[in-house]
Amino acid sequence: MTRPTYVYDLTALATHAAAVRAALPQRVELLYAVKANPDPGMLRTLAPTVDGFEAASRGELRHLAAVLPDRRVAAFAGPGKTDEDLAAAVAADVARIHVESPAELHRLAALARVGGRTVDVLLRVNLPVATPGAVLVMGGQASPFGMDPPEVVRLAADPPVGVRVRGVHAHLASGLDAATAAAVAREVTDWAVRQVRAEEVNVGGGMAVDYRHPEDRFDWPRYGRLLGEVTDAHPTVRLRIEPGRAVAVYCGSYLTEVIDVKRSQGRWFVIVAGGTHHLRTPAAKGHSQPYVVVPRGGDGPRTDGGPVTVVGQLCTPKDVLAQTSDGPTIAVGDVLVFGMAGAYAWNISHRDFLMHDPPDFAVGEPLALARIWGH
Ligand SMILES: *Cc1c(COP(=O)(O)O)cnc(C)c1O
């Protein structure tokens, strides 16, 4: 039995990131949200293409300093920043600190004054913007994220000594299609210029990823064209985006071997090595993780039509990776290659539950690796 293995296709990631960059207007800066997947190989692969990295914790700052020591961190964000977090960001000379509350702005300003510094910030605004079709909504309603618009206007007009307000940051929802994401960018930018005279606007991430229809991808060329209209309308503004999931998700796979196949009340259960403690995404988001079967020609039990539930090794009925009403035959010893595991996958998983071994990690093309895997 080979250990379950995450495979990161860094060639595909480089190609995809270059296509995303090429689809955006020159004047739009592309940051990568490290929390989607902080894998060092991924960060190094993205480094030449993206304009910078967004760190959402002191741990991510430390990680970026270790992996890309020569790179200035573009943005430091996240709710509940402690004084230690803010001091670390100031010491690391992060280009922009995204401020979540009035109290946080004042604590940051006080820290900056002690060091004789003036720190560049964006104020995170919770603007009531319609986000039809969103999967997760972070703003536009009562929210722990950001500040109400009047608060942002007030702080931008009269900031404490020690900070320079460069503009506005908004990350209002995730799961937005290109037209909706661009409409949100337009509204946020119009507001920021009119109300705050923003020089810079960061409109966040949240570009849609459809796990049920993996071939339906976020329309970057369309988004880029629509963002071009925003930059044309505001020629002096520096517009910035910070996607994570839609950049990294397609470039990771989780390979695992079938341990057992059995039938229960008319349904096939395929039990694989590993499970949601390695790949929590389907449990967290309530979807069936897409997979392909690489047959190994074993002569053990196999499914022969009808509904299939693919589960892992955890002692809980929630350890479900995929459910299908039908599909190809799966036999003991076959390899399942779960796709779309490049973002919010290993790093959001409850890895210590049941104390199973961790997965291995490899770089390459997942199907090619699956065919030679374990031989
Ligand atoms: C998580 C997050 C992102 C990235 O979101 P994706 O859905 O991965 O694109 C960007 N900005 C902020 C503030 C975030 O919290």
The ligand as a Tripos MOL2 file, in Angstrom:
@<TRIPOS>MOLECULE
LIG
   15    15     1     0     0
SMALL
NO_CHARGES

@<TRIPOS>ATOM
      1 C1         -9.4480   34.2740    1.5470 C.3       1 LIG1
      2 C2         -9.2380   35.6390    1.0420 C.ar      1 LIG1
      3 C3         -8.8430   35.8540   -0.2830 C.ar      1 LIG1
      4 C4         -8.7490   34.7380   -1.3040 C.3       1 LIG1
      5 O1        -10.0200   34.2360   -1.5740 O.3       1 LIG1
      6 P1        -10.2300   33.1010   -2.7000 P.3       1 LIG1
      7 O2        -11.6610   32.7370   -2.5690 O.co2     1 LIG1
      8 O3         -9.3100   32.0000   -2.3720 O.co2     1 LIG1
      9 O4         -9.9180   33.7330   -4.0120 O.co2     1 LIG1
     10 C5         -8.5670   37.1460   -0.6800 C.ar      1 LIG1
     11 N1         -8.6880   38.1740    0.1850 N.ar      1 LIG1
     12 C6         -9.0760   38.0110    1.4620 C.ar      1 LIG1
     13 C7         -9.1900   39.1690    2.3540 C.3       1 LIG1
     14 C8         -9.3720   36.7370    1.9350 C.ar      1 LIG1
     15 O5         -9.7820   36.5860    3.1910 O.3       1 LIG1
@<TRIPOS>BOND
     1     1     2 1
     2     2     3 ar
     3     2    14 ar
     4     3     4 1
     5     3    10 ar
     6     4     5 1
     7     5     6 1
     8     6     7 2
     9     6     8 1
    10     6     9 1
    11    10    11 ar
    12    11    12 ar
    13    12    13 1
    14    12    14 ar
    15    14    15 1
@<TRIPOS>SUBSTRUCTURE
     1 LIG1         1 GROUP 0 **** ****
